[in-house]
């Protein structure tokens, strides 16, 4: 009887221990898992982009509530951060599986600070701290504007150049602008050009400015258009150009020239007043010639003599064949008495006209020099120059012998 009771007691004790262990294990399996915080994205890159923001999401991925939720930035960085449209603000606790979001905007306050900074974004709570690396970049760009943005030159005579118009370039951006050379794009026969450029290579700080000038020209009649491109690394703008090329003004007719007076023989030689030089009519100089002139307007001319030595000055933009006929007016008519032809080089050309024609007798008070260029296998007159001719000796010696005549001519030449 005693043995049976002892055996039953052992069975009860063992069963009680097993039940206790099972109850403890059951209680442990039903306990809450610890809180856990995750942040998305895993890294943050920001620059001062104005209205562009970075959205950040904080989620409780644990089995119990996240409490004492807080976040902030650790490390050095310029400027400040703005948090907008945030559902995390005012929340200190997140239930398991819950999340909140906010939009982060970095605003640079000191534009002189240029570079990259790497602070850390930290989220703290009763869960382990989460640290997210950040990269902040500030590389300010310029912003160029031009004034005026459109230039209308109006009417410009073909073959001539308009008055220049000034364009002002201003940098309105926070970054400095290193200016490139303004470039012109012409349409058709347009010949817009940038002159007196004070912008190329210049560095414009924020608010700085520079200027250049633009002119318009054309060789043909019609509407002109073009564009001036203004640029610096990080910014580009342009100026629109327009003009209307018109026909050049018509040349005024030459005034009539009175026929020469007959010589008067007198014991006392009369004083012959030189005729005033006749002004050449206005003429439009075509492409290829930029200057035509003579070194003297009055020449003493006779058979075998001409002084002072008169030079024809002719400036050409390109090499060309040049032909200069000599015309005299006698008995109411113009007639050609001599001609010379030469090849002009690009640039300034000088030709001693009187030496070429000093052997020609000039029975007139006025002579014309026709400056002609070869176009399409034909000579075209580009300019007419007039010279006043004065006799180097008195008309009273016409009755003297030829030897006496030349003696006086040489004496006059020697004394001039």
TAJO-V107961 format. One record per pair of residues at least 6 apart in sequence whose ideal C-beta (glycine too) atoms are under 6 Angstrom apart, sorted by the first residue. I is the first residue (numbers start at 0). J is the second residue. D is the distance in whole Angstrom. If there is no record, write none. Layout:
# TAJO-V107961
I/J/D  I/J/D
This chain:
# TAJO-V107961
31/62/5  31/63/4  32/61/6  32/62/3  33/61/6  34/59/6  34/61/4  34/63/5  34/65/4  34/125/6  34/126/4  35/60/5  35/61/3  35/126/6  36/65/6  36/122/6  36/124/6  36/126/5  36/129/5  37/58/5  37/60/5  38/57/6  38/122/6  38/129/5  38/131/5  39/56/5  42/132/5  43/53/6  43/133/4  44/134/5  45/53/6  45/105/4  45/135/5  46/136/4  47/107/4  47/137/6  52/102/4  52/104/5  53/103/5  54/100/6  54/102/5  55/101/6  55/103/6  56/98/6  56/100/5  57/99/6  57/122/6  58/98/4  59/65/4  59/93/4  59/95/6  59/97/6  62/95/6  64/92/6  64/94/5  65/93/4  65/124/5  65/126/5  66/92/5  66/125/5  67/124/5  67/125/6  68/91/5  68/124/5  69/123/5  70/122/5  72/118/5  72/120/6  73/119/5  73/121/6  74/118/3  74/119/6  76/116/4  76/118/5  76/135/5  77/109/6  77/112/5  78/106/5  78/107/4  78/108/5  79/106/6  80/105/6  81/104/4  82/101/5  83/102/5  84/102/5  85/101/3  86/99/4  86/100/6  87/99/4  87/101/5  90/99/6  105/135/6  107/137/5  110/139/6  110/173/4  113/137/6  115/136/5  116/135/4  117/134/6  118/133/5  119/130/5  120/131/4  120/133/5  121/130/5  122/129/5  139/173/4  139/174/4  140/172/6  140/174/5  140/233/4  141/170/5  141/172/4  141/174/5  141/176/4  141/231/6  141/233/5  141/234/5  142/171/5  142/172/3  142/234/5  143/170/6  143/234/4  143/236/5  144/169/5  144/171/6  145/166/6  145/168/6  145/229/6  145/236/5  145/238/5  146/167/5  149/239/5  150/164/5  150/240/5  151/241/5  152/161/5  152/215/4  152/242/4  154/243/5  154/245/5  155/161/5  155/215/5  155/242/5  155/244/6  156/245/6  156/247/5  157/217/6  157/220/5  157/244/5  157/247/6  158/247/6  158/283/5  160/214/5  160/216/4  161/214/5  161/215/4  163/194/6  163/212/4  163/214/5  164/213/5  165/210/5  165/212/5  166/211/6  166/238/6  167/208/6  167/210/5  168/198/6  168/209/5  168/229/6  169/208/4  170/176/5  170/203/4  170/207/5  173/205/5  175/202/6  175/204/5  176/203/4  176/231/4  177/202/5  177/231/6  178/198/5  178/201/5  178/231/5  179/230/5  180/199/4  181/193/5  181/211/6  181/227/5  181/229/5  182/228/5  183/191/5  183/193/6  183/225/6  183/227/5  184/225/6  184/226/5  185/191/6  185/225/5  186/224/5  186/225/6  188/217/5  188/219/5  189/223/4  189/225/5  190/216/4  190/217/6  191/215/5  191/225/4  191/240/5  192/214/5  193/211/5  193/213/6  194/212/5  194/214/6  195/212/5  196/211/4  197/209/5  197/210/5  198/209/4  198/211/5  201/209/5  215/242/4  217/223/6  217/244/4  218/286/6  220/244/5  220/246/6  221/244/6  222/243/6  223/242/4  223/244/6  224/241/5  225/240/4  226/237/5  226/239/6  227/238/4  228/237/5  229/236/5  247/283/4  250/280/5  250/281/6  250/282/5  251/280/5  253/280/6  256/328/6  256/365/6  258/331/5  259/364/6  262/394/4  268/393/3  268/395/5  273/389/5  274/364/5  274/387/5  276/296/4  276/387/5  277/385/5  279/385/6  282/382/6  287/315/6  287/316/6  287/317/6  287/319/6  288/381/6  289/314/5  290/314/4  291/313/6  291/370/6  291/382/5  292/312/5  293/309/6  293/311/6  293/384/6  294/309/6  294/310/4  295/307/6  295/309/5  297/387/5  298/305/6  298/309/5  298/386/5  298/388/6  299/306/5  299/389/5  299/391/4  300/361/4  300/388/5  301/391/5  302/360/4  303/358/6  304/408/6  305/353/4  305/357/4  306/415/6  308/351/6  308/353/5  309/352/5  309/353/5  310/349/5  310/351/6  311/350/5  311/352/5  312/349/6  313/348/5  314/347/5  315/343/5  315/345/6  317/345/5  318/344/5  318/345/5  319/343/5  319/372/5  320/342/6  320/373/4  321/341/6  321/343/5  322/340/5  322/371/4  322/378/5  323/339/5  323/368/6  323/370/6  324/335/5  324/338/4  324/369/5  325/336/5  325/337/4  325/356/6  326/333/5  326/335/5  326/367/4  327/336/5  327/361/6  327/363/4  327/366/5  328/363/5  328/365/6  329/362/5  329/363/5  336/359/5  337/356/5  337/359/5  339/355/5  361/388/5  364/388/6  365/385/6  366/386/5  366/388/6  367/383/6  367/385/6  368/384/4  369/380/5  369/383/6  370/381/5  370/382/4  371/378/4  371/380/5  372/381/5  391/411/5  392/407/5  392/411/6  396/404/6  396/407/6
